């Protein structure tokens, strides 16, 4: 029985620690849908240069003389 009480006290202490550390940044309202949801646009990365085709052999520039 004392293990259950100790576990409850430890869990409550951890929960209070997390809540007090987060301050007012915690949103406890659950999932948001519709207009109240915040949607951040995805960051776009510049396109990479296309890789050379696998079926064409790479020929060094000095070999074309």
FENCORQUI-V213113 format. One record per residue. NEAR is the number of other ideal C-beta (glycine too) atoms within 8 Angstrom. D_CENTER is the distance of its C-alpha to the mean C-alpha in Angstrom with 1 decimal. Layout:
near={NEAR | NEAR}
d_center={D_CENTER | D_CENTER}
This chain:
near={4 | 5 | 6 | 7 | 8 | 8 | 8 | 8 | 8 | 8 | 8 | 8 | 8 | 8 | 8 | 8 | 8 | 8 | 8 | 7 | 6 | 8 | 6 | 4 | 5 | 7 | 4 | 4 | 4 | 4 | 3 | 8 | 5 | 5 | 3 | 5 | 7 | 4 | 4 | 4 | 4 | 4 | 4 | 4 | 4 | 4 | 4 | 4 | 4 | 4 | 4 | 6 | 5 | 4 | 3 | 6 | 3 | 5 | 6 | 5 | 5 | 5 | 6 | 5 | 3}
d_center={40.3 | 39.4 | 36.3 | 34.9 | 35.7 | 34.2 | 30.9 | 30.9 | 31.6 | 28.8 | 26.2 | 27.5 | 27.4 | 23.8 | 22.9 | 25.0 | 23.6 | 20.0 | 21.3 | 23.5 | 20.8 | 18.4 | 21.5 | 21.3 | 17.6 | 17.3 | 17.5 | 19.6 | 20.6 | 18.5 | 17.1 | 18.1 | 19.7 | 21.8 | 22.6 | 21.1 | 17.5 | 15.5 | 14.2 | 12.8 | 14.0 | 12.0 | 12.9 | 15.7 | 16.6 | 20.3 | 21.8 | 22.9 | 26.6 | 27.8 | 28.8 | 32.6 | 33.9 | 34.3 | 37.9 | 39.3 | 40.2 | 39.3 | 42.5 | 42.9 | 44.4 | 47.5 | 48.4 | 49.1 | 52.3}
